[in-house]
Amino acid sequence: MKKMLVVAIIILLLMPLNQSREGGFNAKTIPTKEDVFGFVLALQKKVATMKFLKPSDLMEEIVAETDNIDYFLNEDLFLEDAMKEFYEAEGISYTNESIASFMAELNSSFSGEQIRAISLLLLSYAHAIDATSRQEQIDEVLHICQNVRKAAYILSNCSLDHSVSDAYDAIMLGSSMGEDYGGEYKFIIDFGGNDKYEKRNNSFLLDLKGNDSYEALFSNESVSLAFDIDGNDEYVNAPYAKGGICFLVDGEGDDKYKGTTASSWNGGLSLLFDLDGNDIYDGGSLTQSYSNNAFSLLADIKGDDIYQAKNRSQACSEDGGISLLLDLYGNDAFFADDYSQAYANGFPHTSISIFINLAGDDYYEAGSFCQGYGEKGGIAFLFDFLGEDGYHALQFSQASSAWLGMAVLIDGDGKNKFSSSLFSQGSQRWGGYSFFLQDFDSEDIYEILQLPERIGIDLWNLFGNFF
């Protein structure tokens, strides 16, 4: 997980949480305001040049991954082995004749390099299905993400005039025309067109281009992966997880996310990365990074976005959940009802909600118990670093805490407007800890970094429960 951009940001902000001044954590190691803003601006330049697709020599990647040099001499052997591993991981009984027939059809439709890309993705997903522990699953998912970047670079210019599927309706290579996909296929690569996907559960999907619609992308005790490289897409109830891992990456386009988005329950992991575009998030309750004894991440990297939701949304965690909402760059607007925008309820298990907005002129509007509210041991952070922002909430909001909860609202540049009602803006009751800060300095940062130690909470141990 440390390879992900989000973790780099969290490490920057929270790494020293369980150190003390006496133990070597001193003023020289505290990041200054200039350090933080410099990081934000440097990251913005880096993000502006980032490309999801990555050129690579796939044969070298394949031999390195499999440690089998025979694939250099016989590329068909790699495709055959990848198909067999995929079928075995899915519990599908196959015959050598059916594999040979499907291989012949693929060889007549794709170049050797494209066959290598398809084979690599089949093998990678099979390894994810076969993973026996949560850590192995996460490692395989991260590895698949890197392989998708390389394979999609090769497949992005591919075009099919008709769809190709195997004998078991498990593997589908979709045409460049629009397709309607049901839920039976476990592995899909689609090469274009405006497609419709229904009820994708525990499957792999790569859509290379087109304005597509998705319904119910979820994972139930297994692994579901979806990568949409380009297009203005619409997602309904995607992604969400109950016990398993559901991972969605949208590369480019002005997208719409409706219903349950980046939500998780029962130890599941739900992760959404939207890399670019002016997006609309429109949901009800329990959405836009909601977790209940699980882990949820919604990361929107670039674009001017609008978020609308009801109760318990936009970085809300309960019963040991961890919720992160990261909107890195763009002028954004967030609207929600109660228990939202960094709300954490730590009963019966400690929960964490982190809402980070790095740069942009943003607007936040919410009900009560919002914009940084922690109670019963819950921990809630809302960070907004650069931009002229507006905040409006009702009571018990904007860094308000109770019952040994912790709440922090930090806006870095000080050019902001706040409005709220009772017990807000730093209110703390019945043993809670609250910090409401604008235009922070090093001493403010030191005080924040010491809070988990004061209330006896090890954040990294809590993250370790899921990773």
Rosetta blueprint (number, residue, H / E / L):
1 M L
2 K L
3 K L
4 M L
5 L H
6 V H
7 V H
8 A H
9 I H
10 I H
11 I H
12 L H
13 L H
14 L H
15 M H
16 P H
17 L H
18 N H
19 Q L
20 S L
21 R L
22 E L
23 G L
24 G L
25 F L
26 N L
27 A H
28 K H
29 T H
30 I L
31 P L
32 T L
33 K H
34 E H
35 D H
36 V H
37 F H
38 G H
39 F H
40 V H
41 L H
42 A H
43 L H
44 Q H
45 K H
46 K H
47 V H
48 A H
49 T H
50 M L
51 K L
52 F L
53 L L
54 K L
55 P L
56 S L
57 D L
58 L H
59 M H
60 E H
61 E H
62 I H
63 V H
64 A H
65 E H
66 T H
67 D L
68 N L
69 I L
70 D H
71 Y H
72 F H
73 L H
74 N L
75 E H
76 D H
77 L H
78 F H
79 L H
80 E H
81 D H
82 A H
83 M H
84 K H
85 E H
86 F H
87 Y H
88 E H
89 A H
90 E H
91 G L
92 I L
93 S L
94 Y L
95 T L
96 N H
97 E H
98 S H
99 I H
100 A H
101 S H
102 F H
103 M H
104 A H
105 E H
106 L H
107 N H
108 S H
109 S H
110 F L
111 S L
112 G H
113 E H
114 Q H
115 I H
116 R H
117 A H
118 I H
119 S H
120 L H
121 L H
122 L H
123 L H
124 S H
125 Y H
126 A H
127 H H
128 A H
129 I H
130 D H
131 A L
132 T L
133 S L
134 R H
135 Q H
136 E H
137 Q H
138 I H
139 D H
140 E H
141 V H
142 L H
143 H H
144 I H
145 C H
146 Q H
147 N H
148 V H
149 R H
150 K H
151 A H
152 A H
153 Y H
154 I H
155 L H
156 S L
157 N L
158 C L
159 S L
160 L L
161 D L
162 H L
163 S L
164 V E
165 S E
166 D L
167 A L
168 Y L
169 D L
170 A L
171 I E
172 M E
173 L E
174 G E
175 S L
176 S L
177 M L
178 G L
179 E L
180 D E
181 Y E
182 G L
183 G L
184 E L
185 Y L
186 K L
187 F E
188 I E
189 I E
190 D E
191 F L
192 G L
193 G L
194 N L
195 D L
196 K E
197 Y E
198 E E
199 K E
200 R E
201 N E
202 N L
203 S L
204 F E
205 L E
206 L E
207 D E
208 L L
209 K L
210 G L
211 N L
212 D L
213 S E
214 Y E
215 E E
216 A E
217 L E
218 F E
219 S E
220 N E
221 E L
222 S L
223 V E
224 S E
225 L E
226 A E
227 F E
228 D E
229 I L
230 D L
231 G L
232 N L
233 D L
234 E E
235 Y E
236 V E
237 N L
238 A L
239 P L
240 Y E
241 A E
242 K E
243 G E
244 G L
245 I E
246 C E
247 F E
248 L E
249 V E
250 D E
251 G L
252 E L
253 G L
254 D L
255 D L
256 K E
257 Y E
258 K E
259 G L
260 T L
261 T L
262 A L
263 S E
264 S E
265 W E
266 N L
267 G L
268 G L
269 L E
270 S E
271 L E
272 L E
273 F E
274 D E
275 L L
276 D L
277 G L
278 N L
279 D L
280 I E
281 Y E
282 D E
283 G L
284 G L
285 S L
286 L L
287 T E
288 Q L
289 S L
290 Y E
291 S E
292 N E
293 N L
294 A L
295 F E
296 S E
297 L E
298 L E
299 A E
300 D E
301 I L
302 K L
303 G L
304 D L
305 D L
306 I E
307 Y E
308 Q E
309 A L
310 K L
311 N L
312 R L
313 S E
314 Q L
315 A L
316 C E
317 S E
318 E E
319 D L
320 G L
321 G L
322 I E
323 S E
324 L E
325 L E
326 L E
327 D E
328 L E
329 Y E
330 G L
331 N L
332 D L
333 A E
334 F E
335 F E
336 A L
337 D L
338 D L
339 Y L
340 S L
341 Q L
342 A L
343 Y E
344 A E
345 N E
346 G L
347 F L
348 P L
349 H L
350 T L
351 S L
352 I E
353 S E
354 I E
355 F E
356 I E
357 N E
358 L E
359 A E
360 G L
361 D L
362 D L
363 Y E
364 Y E
365 E E
366 A L
367 G L
368 S L
369 F L
370 C L
371 Q L
372 G L
373 Y E
374 G E
375 E E
376 K L
377 G L
378 G L
379 I E
380 A E
381 F E
382 L E
383 F E
384 D E
385 F E
386 L E
387 G L
388 E L
389 D L
390 G E
391 Y E
392 H E
393 A L
394 L L
395 Q L
396 F L
397 S L
398 Q L
399 A L
400 S E
401 S E
402 A E
403 W L
404 L L
405 G L
406 M E
407 A E
408 V E
409 L E
410 I E
411 D E
412 G L
413 D L
414 G L
415 K L
416 N L
417 K E
418 F E
419 S E
420 S L
421 S L
422 L L
423 F L
424 S L
425 Q L
426 G L
427 S L
428 Q E
429 R E
430 W L
431 G L
432 G L
433 Y E
434 S E
435 F E
436 F E
437 L E
438 Q E
439 D L
440 F L
441 D L
442 S H
443 E H
444 D H
445 I H
446 Y H
447 E H
448 I H
449 L H
450 Q L
451 L H
452 P H
453 E H
454 R H
455 I L
456 G L
457 I L
458 D L
459 L H
460 W H
461 N H
462 L H
463 F H
464 G H
465 N L
466 F L
467 F L
